[in-house]
Amino acid sequence: MRQLTLTFLIVLIPIMVIAQTAEDYLDKGVAKHEKGDHRAAIQDYNKAIELDPNLALVYYIRGFAKNGLGDQRGAIQDYNKAIELNPNYALAYRNRGSAKIDCQAPKNRSTF
């Protein structure tokens, strides 16, 4: 019995250490995002969504990262999902509007 318990602990402890939550991946993604590594951040946001597809914040932040890469259409999809999950998400509405404007603007527009 003692051998069985020891074997169980040897197997279980590494699994517990490896297991990460959606929030853990969100935090890792935000850290990468803040360093300007949008692609790596998106990979972590994707993992967070796999673990918990009902976190509006993850879709919002992933949309923000996609927008940073120039993927406005992908950003709009993520903002739409964030709004679907949380209809009161004002920032998602604002960023979705900005991304829609960016999609319609000419690529070589001049700045003021």
C-alpha positions in Angstrom: 0.0 0.0 0.0 2.8 2.4 0.9 4.5 1.7 -2.5 1.3 2.4 -4.3 0.9 5.7 -2.5 4.5 6.7 -3.2 4.1 5.8 -6.9 0.8 7.8 -7.1 2.6 10.9 -5.6 5.5 10.6 -8.0 3.1 10.6 -10.9 0.7 13.2 -9.5 3.1 15.9 -8.4 4.6 16.6 -11.8 1.1 16.8 -13.3 0.1 19.3 -10.7 3.2 21.5 -11.4 2.7 21.4 -15.1 -1.0 22.1 -15.1 -1.7 25.8 -15.8 -5.0 27.7 -15.8 -6.4 30.0 -18.4 -5.5 32.9 -16.2 -1.9 31.7 -16.1 -1.7 31.7 -19.9 -3.4 35.1 -20.0 -0.8 36.5 -17.6 2.0 35.0 -19.7 0.5 36.4 -22.9 0.2 39.9 -21.4 3.8 39.8 -20.4 4.8 38.9 -23.9 2.4 41.5 -25.4 4.0 44.2 -23.2 7.4 43.3 -24.7 6.0 43.7 -28.2 5.9 39.9 -29.0 2.3 39.9 -30.3 2.6 36.5 -32.0 3.8 34.7 -28.9 1.2 36.5 -26.8 -1.5 35.3 -29.2 -0.3 31.7 -28.8 -0.7 32.0 -25.0 -4.2 33.7 -25.4 -5.2 30.8 -27.7 -4.2 28.3 -24.9 -6.2 30.3 -22.4 -9.2 30.2 -24.6 -8.8 26.4 -25.0 -8.9 26.1 -21.2 -11.7 28.5 -20.7 -13.6 29.7 -23.8 -15.9 31.9 -21.7 -13.4 34.6 -20.6 -14.3 37.8 -22.5 -11.1 39.5 -21.4 -9.0 36.9 -23.3 -10.8 37.5 -26.5 -10.5 41.3 -26.0 -6.8 41.2 -25.4 -6.2 38.8 -28.2 -8.1 41.2 -30.5 -5.8 44.0 -29.3 -2.7 41.8 -30.1 -4.1 40.9 -33.6 -4.8 44.6 -34.2 -1.1 45.3 -33.3 -0.1 42.9 -36.1 -2.4 44.6 -38.6 -5.0 41.8 -38.5 -8.0 44.1 -38.1 -10.4 41.4 -39.4 -9.2 38.9 -36.8 -9.3 41.6 -34.1 -12.9 42.4 -35.0 -13.8 38.7 -34.7 -12.3 38.6 -31.2 -14.0 41.9 -30.2 -17.3 40.4 -31.4 -16.8 37.3 -29.2 -15.8 39.4 -26.2 -19.1 41.4 -26.7 -21.1 38.2 -27.1 -19.8 37.0 -23.8 -20.1 40.4 -22.1 -22.6 42.7 -23.8 -21.5 45.6 -21.5 -17.8 45.4 -22.6 -17.5 49.1 -23.6 -13.8 48.9 -24.5 -14.5 46.0 -26.9 -17.1 48.1 -28.7 -14.7 51.0 -28.9 -11.8 48.9 -30.2 -14.1 47.0 -32.7 -15.2 50.4 -34.1 -11.6 51.5 -34.5 -10.7 48.2 -36.2 -13.6 48.6 -38.6 -12.5 52.1 -39.5 -8.9 50.8 -40.0 -10.3 48.1 -42.4 -12.0 50.8 -44.5 -9.2 53.3 -44.5 -6.8 53.4 -47.5 -3.5 51.7 -46.8 -1.4 54.8 -47.8 -3.4 57.4 -46.0 -1.5 60.4 -44.9 -1.1 61.4 -41.2 -1.8 64.8 -39.8 
